[in-house]
Amino acid sequence: MVHGYLATLILLGFLVSTVGCMSSAPRNVVEPVIEPAVGCAVSTWVDQQPPTDPEAEPFVGRWYVNADRTIWAGWDATDLHVGENKILWIRRKGTQLQVVGRRIDGRSEPLKASIPCCYPSGFQASGVYLPTAGCWEIRGSAGTSELTFVTQVR
């Protein structure tokens, strides 16, 4: 019985000294994620078939598209989540796709895009990593064409 009592006292002393050390040690402060005060003004997508390409099967579904219809963004583009996503882009054949993005309702690391080389047609798949949920602005450009859309990342 004395051993059990002694063990409990030793354990309590260890916990008190550990907590005391922890409270006096400097801590890394992580700022909370800032949620939008007002809703995210999400861009309008279209439910259409983009221009066909002899190098690929036709794609039908939801797409973001620019005014002159030279860049389209589809697949997961209209339903993005935190982490890895795939976006299929349609751009002018022979142009180099670039993708950037930023969270517009709070702090976050920027979007990270992975764009494989050398798609011979106008279709271009990409990987897009989004580090946080929130309201995001994503911009794809190829040659002189550009598409910017705003989406809610869940």
Number of C-alpha atoms within 10 A of each C-alpha: 6 7 8 9 10 11 12 12 12 12 12 12 12 12 12 12 12 11 12 11 11 11 10 8 9 8 8 6 6 6 7 8 13 12 13 12 7 7 11 16 12 14 14 13 17 14 11 13 12 21 13 13 14 8 11 10 8 11 16 12 13 21 25 23 24 16 9 9 15 19 25 24 27 24 19 15 23 23 14 21 18 14 15 13 17 17 22 18 23 24 25 18 15 13 17 15 22 15 20 15 21 19 23 14 19 16 15 17 11 15 19 17 19 13 17 11 11 10 15 11 16 20 20 21 19 18 16 23 19 25 17 20 20 24 22 26 18 17 16 20 19 19 13 8 17 21 21 18 21 21 20 19 20 13
